[in-house]
């Protein structure tokens, strides 16, 4: 399949993401096709690939934190290629301006009527490369786009193409020229993942074979626009029983009440756990959310949203480890309760 234009995809996956009828088996098949296509290009663990695809399926935004050269750009291009979506890359630097992100109103030729010139945010998949090198002012230009799927310039709002997905990368916060993303910015990302260093065997394949970046550029769509809409609809339709909702709430309360946590999960975080977990359920061939889905999604969804007390940071305790440890102590509902009402 050839890559479709923004307008072609937007006309199919229009405002509100219409949810055409689809069965769970077909949604799982669509998810698997995307997952396999991306996994054949990107040297990352299976759960990392599944979470990245699941983030798209859940209509969220993905934050990839890792050192340079580990395949963050390759992951973004592979996702866009496998989905057949329009892709643009925004290189974040200290002198980046909000207008460089959203676009600006400019005068026509020879002083003619002003018109809006769209910025790189008008795409389906936007890669904000090294987001934590941009100034807070430039970073904030993405907040409205990520939350409302629109931008406002000179008092006028412009809708973004659908679907709209931001994959932002950041180098470790202690790298030269970087600063930690503010809490409000981190909270906009559904999932945060790290690709990590490949194994020795993967490195040998990398040296002996084609450049993954070249394979990512050549990757063509493995699903249609209708498939993307169907997959998103299936994720939204996943059943969440009262018992599992209670488990999510127990988990969030335990994390928020931990003595090492200064700022706990927000209500948006609670919905994010359910959304990401629902995508994992679809990937696993189920139409209901299980406690295992919640446990797999917990750290990637919650860790980057937390602020730890200084004392916890000094002991070397990180948010991912803390969330994982707490998730292992919260009582889990019985298997049958996950499928109930």
N, C-alpha and C positions, 0 to 999 in steps of 0.2 A: 504493500500500500504506500501511496505517496503521502507526504506530510500535508495536512490540511491547513488552510489559512485560518486566521483568527475568526473571520466572519463566518466561515463554514462551520467551525466548531461552536461558535457563540449562538448560531441560529438553532443548533440542535440542543445544546446544553444552555438554555436561555435562563433568564432571571428566575431565581427560585429553584433551579435545578429540578426540572420536572422528573417525576419518578415513574417511568413506564413499567408495566407489569414485567416481572422477571422472577425466575425461581432461584432458589439458593444454589442449586447445582451449576447453573449457568454463570452466576456471579462468581462462584469459586473458580470456575474455568477461566473467566476473564482475568481474575486476580492472578491466577497461576501463570497465564500467558505473559502478563506484564512482568511478574516476578522473575520468570525464567529468562526473559529477554534482557532485563537489567542485570541479573546475576551472571549472565554469560559474558558481560563486559566489565563489571566492577568487581575488583578484588576486595570483597568484604564478607563478613559473616552472614549466614542465612537470616538471622534475626534482624540484623541491620537492614538488609534488603527488604525483608517483609515489613518492617516498621516504616521504611521510606515509601513503599508502595501503599501501605495502609494509610499513611498520612494523606496521600493524594486521594485515596478512595473515601476518606472521611471528610474531605473538603477542607483540610487544615494546611498549615504552613510548617516547613521543616527547617530546623537549625542544625547544621553540621559543624561540630567543633573538632578540629584536629590540626596537626602540624601540616606545613606545606608539602605538596607532592604525593599525598596519599590517595588522591582520586576524588576529591570533593567536586571539582568541575565535571569530571567524567560521570559521576553519579547524576548530576543535574541534567546533563545533555542526554544521558541514557534514558532517564525518565521521560523527558520531553519527546525523544525519538520514538520510544516504545508506545507512547500514547498518541503520537502523531500531532502534537501540539506545537504552537509557535513558541519559540524560545529566544529570550534576550538576556544578555549579561550586563550587569552594572558593576563596574569596578569602583569600589568605595575607597576614597582617599580623604585626607584631612581637608582639602579644599573643595570637596563636593558640595554643591548647593542644592536646596530643595527643588529648584526648577530643573536641575539636571536629572531629577528622579521623576517628577510628575509631568513636566512640560511647562510651557509658559505662553502667555498671550503676546503676540508679536505684531508689529505693523506690517501691512501688506507692501508690495513693491511701490516705491515712489510715494510713501506716506499714505497708502491705501487703507481700507478698512481693517482694523485689528482682527486677528484670527488666532485660534488656539492651536499651538503646535504640540502634539502629544509627546510625552517623554517615554523612556524605555519601560515604564510601569504598565503601559498599554500593550499587554501581551498575555499569553496563557501561563507560561512558566517563566518567572523572573528569577535569575540567579543574582543575588546581592553578594558579590564576592568580597570577603574580608570586611564584613559589616562593622566590626568593632574598630576599624581604622577611620571610619567616617565620624564627623562631628555630631554631637547630639542633635543639632538643628537639622542636619541632613537625614539622620536616622529617623527623626520624627515625621519626615515626609512620607514614610511607609506606614505609619500607624493607621491612618484613615483607610488607606488602600487595603490593608490586611484585615481590618475589622469590618468596614462597611462596603468593601469592594467598589469604591469610587474615590475620586480625588476632587478637591475643591480648589480652584484657581481663580483669583480675582472675583470671589463671591459666587462663582458658578460651579456647579457640581457636574462631573462627567463620570458615567458608569464605565467600569472596566470590563473587558471581555470575560466571558464565562466558558469554562472554569478559569479561575485565577489562583495561582499557586506560587508562593514565594519559597525558594530554597536559599537560605542565607548561610554563608560560611563565616566562621571566625577562627582565627588562630588562637592558641592559648592566651589567656588574658595577660600573662606576664611577658609575652613577646614584645620586642621593640616596636613602639609606635601604636600600641593597642591600648584600649581601656575597656573595662567590663561594660556590657550592655546594661542599661538601666532596667529595673525590675519590670516597669510597664512594657518595655519592648520585649523582654524575654517571655512575658506572659501571653504575648500574641502568637507564639509558636506552639503548635499542638504537640510536637515531638522534638526532642533533641537526641541526636545519635553521634557516635564517633566511629569512623571507619577502622582505625587502628592499623598497625603494621601487618603486612602479609606474612604468611609463614615462609619458611625456606623453600618449600616446594612451589608455592605460588610465585615467589620471587624468581625462581628458575624458569617457570613458564613465562613470566613477564619478560625476562631477558631473551628467551629463545623465540618468543612469538611476536605477533603484531602489537603495536602500541595500542593500549586500551582507548586512548584518546581518539585514535583514528577509527576504531571500531564504533565508538560512541557517535562520531560524526556521521558514519554510514548507516547507523541503525534506523530502520524504517518501522512504521507503525505496525503493531501486531494486533491492535483492536481498533474498532471504529468509534466514531463520536457517540453513536447510540449505545455501544458497549460501555463507554465511560459513564454515560448518564445512568445506565442500568446498574452498574456497579455501585455508584454513589447512592442510588435509590435503595439498593439491597442493604447497604451499611446503615442507612437511616431507619430501615424497617426491622433491624435486629431487635428481638424481644429482650427486655431487661426486666426480670422478675423483681418483686419487692424484696426478696431475700438478698439478691445480688446488689440492689440499690443500697440496702442496709449495710452490706459488706463494704461497699465503696465509702459510705459515710463513716463507718467505723474506722476504716483505714485513714481517711483524711483527718478525723478527729485525733487519732493516735499520733499522726505526724505533726499536726498543729500543736499538740500538747507536749511534744517531746522537749525536754529542757534545753536541748542544743539548737532548737529552731526559733529564730527571732521573728520571722514572717512566714506563716504557714500557707497552705493552698487556698486559693480564692474560689468562689463559686464557679468561675470560668474553668478552673482546674478540675472541679468535680465533673463538669460536662465533658471536659477533654478526655478524662480517663474513660468515660463511657464510650465516647466517639472512637477513640483509638482502639479500645478493647473490642468494640463492635466490628471494626475492620479486621482485626485478628480472628474474630469468630467466623466471619465470611471466608477468610483465607483458609480456615480449618474445616470449611464445609458445614458450618452450623448456622442456624437462624436465631440462636439465642446466645446471650452473653454469659460466660461461665466465670467462676472465680479465678480460674487459671488465666483467662484472657486479661482480667484485671491485674493479676500479679505480673504478667509479662509487660503490660503497658505502664505499670506504676512508675518505675524509675525513669524511663524515657520521657514520660509525660510530666512528672511532678518535680524531679530533681532540679531542673533549671529554673523553676518558679520559686524555689525556697531561698530564704536568706538565713544563714546560720549565725548564731552568736559567735562573737570573736573567740571566746574560749574554745568552742568546738573546732573552729578553723585552726587554732594553734595546736590542737592535739593531732591534726592531720586527718580528722574525720571529714569525709566528703559527703555531699548530699546523696549521691547515688547509693553509696554503701548504707547510709542511714535509712533511706527509703526501703531498700531491700531487706534490711534487718527488721524493720518495723512490720513490713508486709508478711514476714515469716512468723510473727507473734499474734496477729489478729485472727480470731476464730473464723474459719471458712464455713459457709453454708453447706448443707448436705447436697449431694449431686442432684437429687430430684427437685430440690427447691429452686435451682437455677432455671429450670424449665417452667416453673409454676408462674402464677399471676402476680 
